[in-house]
Amino acid sequence: MKLSKKIARKRQSLRGLVKGTAERPRLSVFRSNHHIYAQIIDDSSFKTLVACSTVELDIKKENSNTANCSTSHLIGKKLAERSLEKNIKKIVFDRGPYIYHGRIKSLAEGARAGGLEF
């Protein structure tokens, strides 16, 4: 099945356009059908600084369903907590090929509520 040009443009990844630096690292998001993963990456040194996902045991204990918006919001808050411990406050958001809706939007709002600045 061929996608129309309009839909294909919406699905383009931002990865080639968004780069993280030491001052403003990149918050990269991956979403599967069952889990969501988020990590803060410094592209200049090619290192992951902070990571959080629904695969972790403490998050699995809190929420039995790992594929919903409330769990994504929690992941965003936990990621913000961990990044503030490492003095990371300003980031660049990389939503990847996903549209800014649903679980991706919820994760971003949770990160903002936790204290990160986009």
Number of C-alpha atoms within 10 A of each C-alpha: 3 5 8 8 9 8 9 10 11 11 13 13 15 14 13 9 7 18 18 21 16 13 11 20 25 26 28 20 21 16 18 8 8 11 16 22 18 23 19 26 24 21 16 11 10 10 11 15 16 20 18 20 24 22 13 9 9 9 17 14 10 11 14 9 14 19 17 16 18 16 25 29 23 22 25 28 23 19 25 27 18 16 23 16 10 11 9 21 18 17 21 19 20 23 23 20 16 19 14 12 12 12 20 23 18 21 26 26 17 24 25 17 14 21 18 22 15 14
